[in-house]
Structures are given as C-alpha cells and as structure tokens.
C-alpha cells in the first residue's frame, strides 16, 4: 500500500484533529467522569461526595442479578458473533459457486442488511408472536409445548440471537464474498488439481488467507452485539434473561419517589465498558491489520 506524503508536516495532525476532538469529548471525558463518580457515594441530596474506593464495584460484582445479566450478555455476544460468522461463511462459499440464478441467490442473502430495524422487528413479530405467529402455529401441530417468549426468558434470548444473526447476515456474507473473490485463480486451480474438497479448501486455504479480516469482523460484531439495546429491550421481559445494557437502564428508577444511585449506575457502566475495551486491546493488531487488508 502506497504511503501518503504531505507537503506540510502539520497537515496530518490538522486532519485528525476533528476526529480526536469528537473522541475526547464524547468518549474519554464521559468515561473518565463515570469512573470518578463510580469511586464516590453521593449524599441523598447530591450536594456532597464521599470517597468509597471500590465499594460500588464490589456491590455490583457480588450481586446475583448482575452475574446473570453479564452471563446473558456473554452468551448473546458469543453466539451472534461466532455462529453468525460460521453461517455467513458457509453461505458465502455456496454463493460463490457458478450456478444458474446466482444473482437472485446473492440478492436474497444480502437484502436483510438493508432492512430498517423497525421493519425487521415487525417481520419477526409476525413469525414468532405466540398468538398469531407462523412458527408457534406450526409447532402446535408437532408438540404441545408452548413456545411463548413473553413468558419464557430463554426463548426470548434465543429469539434475539436469531434476529441479530439474520439482520447482520447480509453484511457478513458480502464481507466473505469479497474475500473469496480476491483469492487468485491460480490458488483455486492448484487446490482443484491437488484434489482438495470443499472442507479441505475451507480449512487449508480460505481460513488462513482470511484470518485477519475475519478477526476484524469478529471484533466489530462482538462489540456491536455486546452493546445491543433495541432487541433485548423489545423482546426480553423476564429479569433473569436481561443483558447488561438493559440492566443498567433498569437501575434508573422509573418512579419519581425513588432517587437513582448514580454511583452504582456509573460503576455498572464502567464494568459494561470493560469487555469491548479488553477485546480491542488484546486483538488490536489483528483488528488494524484486517481493516487495512480489507481496503486493499
């Protein structure tokens, strides 16, 4: 990749300055202020702050409700990221084959990414609603078990996993299709001559060549899924199946008679911020390299 050369040594810093201002004002400043408030305890009227060290974090980490929400978020983010990527990779391999109706197949795989979240919600509501949904109606002929996500939390969590995988499927398939089509024809011919089957080609050729872009895509999907708010808010109704982001929202009292414990809320926000930050810090090299290779 060609290296950019600037005639003025200060021009690169000037171009980066607006982005840095946005990052500092809307990310670092709120994050550090939240960390500061999480180390204090406010008086009932909010006029005094008392330094309590890590008591707010200890209170959260010893709470069974927080353990459940953190576990739900990990299961949700892991399932959507890795199962969604595996499904998208398989579909991309099939969509890369030369067959009749290829344009139609690719369009059918890519179009879910262009659907607005509200429209996608209506589609999945008609499919899975316990009263008039298509899937519960068909399942009623097979089993007497009632699949009601309004009453059963694990079904609601499974539903938001399927919905999130479906809405991200088009982007993931397009990403893998671009990687497949960038593989030189000589490598494909050599694999065919050597008698490599589809699984051998996938494991020995495609995955090693696509490792860094795949890692970058996995990081982006994990962070976006971890911070998912809309689908868990709409679907999950039981407290034992709520994710961390919804748990933070529920820490704010809905009635005006109870004062919010902002120190606990800020501590919960800091703890919710840790997994995405750790993923970026640990996998930063693969993330940057994958983005650079994707732009070549």
C-alpha positions in Angstrom: 0.0 0.0 0.0 1.3 3.4 -1.0 2.4 5.7 1.8 0.8 9.2 1.8 3.3 12.1 1.7 2.2 15.5 2.9 3.8 18.7 1.9 3.2 20.2 5.4 4.3 18.3 8.5 1.3 19.7 10.5 -1.4 18.8 7.9 -1.9 15.2 9.1 -2.4 16.4 12.7 -4.9 19.0 11.4 -6.9 16.4 9.5 -7.0 14.1 12.5 -7.9 16.9 15.0 -11.7 17.0 14.4 -11.9 13.2 15.0 -9.8 13.4 18.1 -12.0 16.2 19.5 -15.1 14.1 19.0 -13.4 11.0 20.6 -12.2 13.0 23.6 -15.4 15.0 24.2 -17.9 12.2 23.6 -15.9 9.1 24.8 -12.9 9.7 27.0 -14.3 12.6 29.0 -17.6 10.8 29.9 -15.8 7.6 30.6 -13.3 9.1 33.0 -16.0 11.2 34.6 -18.1 8.0 35.1 -15.0 6.3 36.6 -14.6 9.2 39.0 -18.3 9.1 40.1 -18.1 5.3 40.5 -15.5 5.8 43.2 -17.7 8.1 45.3 -21.0 7.9 47.1 -23.3 10.9 46.8 -25.4 12.2 49.7 -29.2 11.9 49.4 -29.5 15.4 48.1 -26.4 15.1 45.9 -24.6 18.0 47.5 -21.6 16.0 48.9 -19.5 13.2 47.6 -17.8 10.6 49.8 -14.8 8.6 48.5 -15.6 4.9 49.0 -12.9 3.3 46.8 -14.2 0.2 45.1 -17.3 -0.4 47.2 -19.6 0.3 44.4 -17.9 -2.2 42.1 -17.8 -4.8 44.9 -21.6 -4.3 45.4 -22.2 -5.0 41.8 -19.8 -7.9 41.4 -21.4 -9.7 44.4 -25.0 -9.2 43.1 -26.6 -12.3 41.6 -28.7 -10.2 39.2 -25.5 -8.6 37.8 -24.0 -12.1 37.4 -27.0 -13.2 35.4 -27.0 -10.2 33.1 -23.3 -10.4 32.4 -23.6 -14.1 31.6 -26.5 -13.4 29.3 -24.5 -10.7 27.5 -21.6 -13.0 27.0 -23.7 -15.8 25.7 -25.6 -13.4 23.4 -22.5 -11.7 22.0 -20.6 -15.0 21.6 -23.5 -16.8 19.9 -24.3 -13.9 17.5 -20.6 -13.3 16.6 -19.3 -16.8 16.0 -22.4 -18.7 15.0 -23.3 -15.8 12.7 -19.8 -15.8 11.1 -19.9 -19.5 10.6 -23.3 -19.4 8.9 -22.2 -16.4 6.8 -19.0 -18.2 5.7 -20.9 -21.3 4.6 -23.5 -19.3 2.7 -20.7 -17.2 1.1 -18.9 -20.3 -0.2 -22.2 -21.5 -1.7 -23.0 -18.1 -3.2 -19.5 -18.0 -4.8 -20.2 -21.1 -6.9 -21.0 -20.7 -10.6 -24.6 -21.7 -10.9 -27.9 -20.6 -12.5 -29.7 -17.9 -10.7 -26.6 -16.7 -8.9 -27.7 -13.0 -8.9 -31.0 -14.0 -7.2 -29.3 -16.1 -4.5 -26.8 -13.3 -3.7 -29.6 -10.7 -3.6 -31.6 -12.9 -1.2 -28.6 -13.2 1.1 -27.6 -9.6 1.1 -31.0 -7.8 1.3 -31.6 -8.4 5.1 -28.8 -5.9 5.9 -30.7 -3.1 4.1 -33.9 -3.6 6.2 -34.6 -1.0 8.9 -34.7 -2.4 12.4 -38.3 -1.4 12.9 -39.3 -3.3 9.8 -37.2 -6.3 10.8 -39.0 -6.2 14.2 -42.4 -6.4 12.5 -41.3 -9.3 10.3 -40.0 -11.3 13.2 -43.1 -10.4 15.3 -45.3 -12.0 12.7 -43.1 -15.0 12.6 -42.7 -15.7 16.3 -45.6 -14.0 18.1 -47.2 -16.5 20.5 -50.7 -15.6 19.5 -50.7 -15.2 15.7 -47.1 -16.1 14.7 -46.4 -18.6 12.0 -43.8 -20.6 13.9 -45.8 -21.2 17.1 -48.8 -22.2 14.9 -46.8 -24.8 13.0 -45.2 -26.1 16.2 -48.6 -26.6 17.7 -49.1 -29.5 15.3 -45.9 -31.2 16.4 -45.7 -30.6 20.2 -47.9 -29.5 23.0 -45.1 -27.4 24.4 -45.9 -23.6 24.2 -43.1 -21.6 22.8 -44.0 -18.2 24.3 -41.2 -15.8 24.5 -43.4 -13.4 26.5 -43.4 -15.8 29.4 -40.2 -17.9 28.9 -36.9 -16.0 29.1 -34.7 -18.5 27.3 -36.9 -18.4 24.2 -36.7 -14.6 24.2 -32.9 -14.7 24.4 -32.8 -17.3 21.6 -35.1 -15.1 19.6 -32.9 -12.0 19.8 -29.9 -14.2 18.9 -31.7 -15.4 15.7 -32.9 -11.9 14.9 -29.4 -10.3 15.3 -27.7 -13.0 13.2 -30.3 -12.5 10.5 -30.0 -8.7 10.4 -26.2 -8.9 10.2 -26.2 -11.8 7.7 -26.1 -9.7 4.6 -23.0 -7.7 5.7 -21.1 -10.8 6.8 -21.9 -12.7 3.5 -20.8 -9.6 1.5 -17.6 -9.5 3.5 -16.8 -13.1 2.9 -17.8 -12.9 -0.8 -15.3 -10.1 -1.3 -12.6 -12.2 0.3 -13.4 -15.3 -1.8 -13.4 -13.3 -5.0 -10.0 -11.8 -4.1 -8.3 -15.2 -3.9 -6.1 -15.6 -7.0 -7.4 -18.1 -9.6 -4.0 -19.9 -9.6 -4.6 -21.0 -6.0 -8.1 -22.3 -6.8 -6.7 -24.2 -9.8 -3.9 -25.7 -7.7 -6.3 -26.8 -5.0 -8.5 -28.4 -7.6 -5.6 -30.2 -9.2 -4.5 -31.5 -5.8 -8.0 -32.9 -5.2 -8.9 -30.6 -2.3 -12.6 -30.9 -1.4 -14.8 -28.1 -0.2 -14.0 -28.7 3.5 -10.3 -29.1 2.8 -10.3 -25.9 0.7 -12.2 -24.1 3.5 -9.8 -25.2 6.3 -6.5 -25.1 4.5 -6.8 -22.2 2.0 -9.7 -19.9 2.8 -9.4 -19.6 6.6 -5.6 -19.0 6.6 -6.0 -16.3 3.8 -8.9 -14.7 5.6 -7.7 -14.8 9.2 -7.0 -11.1 9.8 -10.2 -9.8 8.0 -12.2 -12.5 9.9 -10.7 -11.4 13.2 -11.5 -7.7 12.5 -15.1 -8.6 11.5 -15.5 -10.7 14.7 -14.3 -7.8 16.9 -16.8 -5.4 15.3 -19.6 -7.9 15.6 -18.8 -8.7 19.2 -18.7 -5.1 20.3 -21.9 -4.2 18.4 -23.7 -7.2 19.8 -22.5 -6.6 23.4 -23.9 -3.0 23.2 -27.1 -4.2 21.6 -30.1 -2.4 23.3 -33.1 -2.3 21.0 -33.8 -6.1 20.5 -33.2 -7.1 24.2 -35.4 -4.2 25.3 -38.3 -5.2 23.0 -38.1 -9.0 23.4 -36.8 -9.9 26.9 -39.4 -9.4 29.5 -38.1 -11.6 32.4 -35.4 -10.2 34.7 -33.3 -13.4 34.6 -32.7 -13.0 30.8 -31.8 -9.3 30.6 -28.4 -8.3 29.3 -26.0 -5.8 30.9 -27.2 -2.8 28.9 -30.8 -3.4 29.9 -29.7 -4.0 33.5 -28.1 -0.6 33.5 -31.3 1.0 32.2 -33.3 -0.7 34.9 -31.0 0.7 37.6 -32.6 4.1 36.9 -35.9 4.2 38.9 -39.0 4.7 36.8 -40.9 6.4 39.6 -40.2 9.8 40.9 -40.4 8.7 44.5 -37.0 6.9 44.5 -33.7 8.6 43.9 -31.3 7.0 41.5 -28.0 5.7 42.8 -25.8 7.3 40.2 -22.6 5.9 41.8 -23.9 2.4 41.2 -25.1 3.2 37.7 -21.7 4.7 36.8 -19.9 1.6 38.2 -22.2 -0.6 36.1 -21.4 1.4 33.0 -17.7 1.1 33.6 -17.9 -2.7 34.1 -20.0 -2.9 30.9 -17.3 -1.0 29.1 -14.5 -3.4 30.1 -15.2 -6.4 27.7 -15.2 -4.4 24.5 -12.1 -2.5 25.6 -10.3 -5.7 26.5 -11.2 -7.2 23.2 -9.8 -4.2 21.4 -6.6 -4.1 23.5 -5.9 -7.8 23.1 -6.8 -8.2 19.4 -5.8 -4.7 18.3 -3.0 -5.9 15.9 -5.3 -8.2 14.0 -8.1 -5.6 14.0 -6.0 -2.9 12.4 -4.3 -5.4 10.0 -7.7 -6.8 9.0 -9.1 -3.3 8.2 -6.0 -2.4 6.2 -6.2 -5.6 4.2 -9.9 -5.1 3.6 -9.1 -1.7 1.9 -6.5 -3.1 -0.5 
